[in-house]
Amino acid sequence: AYSVPPPRRTGGRVLYLDLDGCLHPDAVYEKPGSGPFIFGYPDHRLFEHARLLEDALAPYPCVRIVLSTSWVRRYRGSIRRVSRGLTPALRERVVGATFHSRMDL
């Protein structure tokens, strides 16, 4: 058991962001010792659409991001580790993550 830290900020406009299927294809698997990889899409890479999201959010500087992804469970609530693949501008917007004990294993 572990706990996800409380959000850094509250209130305002929030984008709940899943990673798989949003910032890259959803066929992400994990290889022990080497981490996540995309299976079956050789021309794609993890977080390949992060810059597109950054550009889309640029006109909305008040929008914050809450990571809503199973990666939070995988990295034991470490929001910093989960958001490593985001651009610096997107990482600045991350204020928290969702997790609950009934997430699909």
Wavefront OBJ file of the C-alpha trace (Angstrom):
o trace
v 0.000 0.000 0.000
v 1.116 3.531 -0.702
v -0.433 6.930 -0.917
v -0.468 9.500 -3.661
v 0.555 12.910 -2.338
v -2.095 15.632 -2.160
v -2.324 18.036 -5.109
v 0.110 20.944 -5.256
v -2.758 23.303 -6.125
v -6.525 23.160 -5.925
v -9.302 24.842 -7.867
v -9.283 26.194 -11.380
v -9.501 24.386 -14.688
v -8.158 20.841 -14.823
v -7.355 18.426 -17.623
v -7.465 14.786 -16.489
v -4.863 13.199 -18.721
v -4.383 9.545 -19.530
v -1.104 8.766 -21.283
v -1.830 5.573 -23.222
v -4.011 6.303 -26.220
v -3.639 10.064 -25.730
v 0.052 10.934 -25.924
v 1.050 7.717 -27.708
v -0.673 4.511 -28.910
v -2.361 2.477 -26.193
v -0.339 -0.712 -26.795
v 2.156 0.007 -24.013
v 3.734 -2.867 -22.135
v 6.518 -3.145 -19.640
v 9.676 -5.158 -19.982
v 11.244 -5.898 -16.574
v 14.484 -4.021 -16.241
v 13.935 -1.717 -19.198
v 10.554 -0.113 -18.534
v 7.587 0.684 -20.783
v 7.589 0.213 -24.547
v 5.065 0.379 -27.393
v 4.287 -2.998 -28.934
v 3.220 -3.387 -32.543
v 3.750 0.225 -33.610
v 7.399 0.414 -34.731
v 7.073 3.966 -36.057
v 5.781 5.376 -32.748
v 7.436 6.355 -29.485
v 6.309 7.027 -25.939
v 4.990 10.568 -25.352
v 5.217 11.356 -29.074
v 2.236 13.736 -28.917
v 3.326 15.671 -25.822
v 4.394 18.672 -27.916
v 0.973 18.713 -29.627
v -0.740 18.831 -26.239
v 1.606 21.574 -25.091
v 0.727 23.622 -28.197
v -3.014 22.991 -27.732
v -2.867 24.168 -24.117
v -0.684 27.222 -24.812
v -3.666 29.625 -25.128
v -4.941 28.362 -21.752
v -2.156 28.981 -19.232
v -4.452 28.433 -16.232
v -5.276 24.819 -17.153
v -3.559 22.358 -14.813
v -3.016 18.640 -15.435
v -4.007 15.729 -13.226
v -2.494 12.460 -14.418
v -5.263 9.902 -14.701
v -3.334 6.832 -15.740
v -2.396 3.380 -14.544
v 1.221 4.543 -14.719
v 0.595 6.178 -11.326
v 0.059 2.734 -9.826
v 3.052 1.267 -11.669
v 5.410 3.942 -10.340
v 3.931 3.755 -6.835
v 2.440 7.224 -6.841
v 5.583 9.022 -8.023
v 4.107 11.815 -10.075
v 7.596 13.014 -10.950
v 8.538 9.650 -12.464
v 5.244 9.326 -14.353
v 5.572 12.790 -15.880
v 9.227 12.397 -16.911
v 8.297 11.946 -20.578
v 6.252 15.141 -20.736
v 7.713 18.371 -22.028
v 8.979 20.789 -19.346
v 5.998 23.084 -19.977
v 3.540 20.219 -19.424
v 5.393 18.997 -16.319
v 4.943 22.459 -14.806
v 1.181 22.094 -15.184
v 0.975 18.714 -13.410
v -0.589 19.205 -9.985
v -1.603 15.691 -9.008
v -2.737 12.232 -10.040
v -5.744 10.002 -9.646
v -5.543 6.609 -8.059
v -7.951 4.402 -6.241
v -7.662 0.909 -4.823
v -10.105 -0.602 -7.349
v -8.109 0.311 -10.456
v -7.922 -2.585 -12.887
v -4.695 -4.472 -12.256
l 1 2 3 4 5 6 7 8 9 10 11 12 13 14 15 16 17 18 19 20 21 22 23 24 25 26 27 28 29 30 31 32 33 34 35 36 37 38 39 40 41 42 43 44 45 46 47 48 49 50 51 52 53 54 55 56 57 58 59 60 61 62 63 64 65 66 67 68 69 70 71 72 73 74 75 76 77 78 79 80 81 82 83 84 85 86 87 88 89 90 91 92 93 94 95 96 97 98 99 100 101 102 103 104 105
